[in-house]
Amino acid sequence: MTPAPNAADPNQMRARRFAAGGPLRGRIRVPGDKSISHRSLMLSALAVGESRVTGLLEGEDVLATAAAMRAMGADIERIAPAGDGEAEWRIHGVGVGALLQPTQALDMGNSGTSTRLLMGLVAAHPITACFVGDASLSKRPMGRVIDPLSLMGAEFTASPGGRLPLMMRGAAPAVPITYRLPVASAQVKSAVLLAGLNTPGTTTVIEPIPTRDHSERMLRGFGADLSVEVEPDGTRIITLRGEAQFRPQTIAVPGDPSSAAFFVTAALLVPGSDLVVENVGLNPTRAGLFDVLRQMGGSIEEVNPREVGGEPVADLRVRHSTLTGIEVDPAIAPSMIDEFPILFVAAALAQGRTVTSGLDELRVKESDRLAVMAAALTAAGARVEERADGLVIDGTGGDPLRGGNNQRIATHLDHRIAMSMAVAGLASRDGVDVDDTRPIATSFPQFEALLDGLSQ
Ligand code: S3P
């Protein structure tokens, strides 16, 4: 694994200009879903016997999870295909409750998902582990998982503010809890459920606002006794019986809608585009952006809908469209929580005003995505007002952004800011200079090559 990029070392940054090219036409495939890839490795590592995973995202975040699972006893191998096909990952797990004491700190790089989910796993094992990460991850709040996992009996010594680096000691046996999520977070939900796997009795998570449900789907697939009850007001009550026994699985990971989002938006914005993005995961807890872009007038057609790895999937045909600003319903936010940076780019090119609200969570992602996108788009010539919980953007009505201005866009070790501003560059007059493209490799190592191949 390449070492995690560190903002403290500006000499290592890889700046690049993204400028207007031709229309985006043809067919592309984006890499596997990041959330599902993390979970495939973690759960396979808990099954006795061999699980096989295809379509795994081979980005730095997922490789950090693989390295951590190896450090705790799993045998994980990548089998390269003979020809052009995709690699297969083979995982021999240790069994639920049998993770081993790691002998070194677990380096989580830039990955909040690896950190929070693995803290859940460690919480119910007699393991002491040290979690470290890059400059971005070390600023992110871990109190949201420390709180419930402490109730289950785990002990923590965190850096000030409940941040990394942190040491934790798991509990054996852990105590089952009923936990009502105070923030809409699939990572917190998953951390508690993963801890519940090796906990006697029943662990319950109450989720007032539904978030991505990949953990629930996959836990069931591996054989966990998990049930979900939905109350009339939409609250989900997830119950998991502990001390599970896992059966190894064969998993095909669908394409990541969060990665597809950049190409879908680029095709909507660049005149003359007609692009098919194949094999995109369309789990309703993830696909909010495509609904919002359609509400704005975007032509996004679902072709050949099917199921891959227990998840709904389709090919998306996207044609250049005139977009109109809208007021985005905050209730849709959890189903597109990672897609706001690219939605803001679409809004900056739309006709009229787009208003977003209820987005406080964006301030604690890989960067403060409200502040960073407001600054980035303003530098590229867009009209943006930053509010406490959202952005208000007055679009150009389809005209290119000015771009340029000899200003390097600060991406703050945030892959989604870098990719969003790359797309803004395609829709600009003078191009957009991004200060650092390295973080793109955390989630979408092929992004630049795919973009360069399409937009010439
Ligand atoms: C993720 C959950 C989301 C999302 C992240 C991946 C997951 O985080 O932003 O990129 O795989 O569970 P939160 O749970 O903090 O919203």
Residues whose N, C-alpha, C, O or C-beta is under 5 A from the ligand:
A	BS01	S3P	S35 T113 A184 S185 A186 Q187 V188 I337 D338
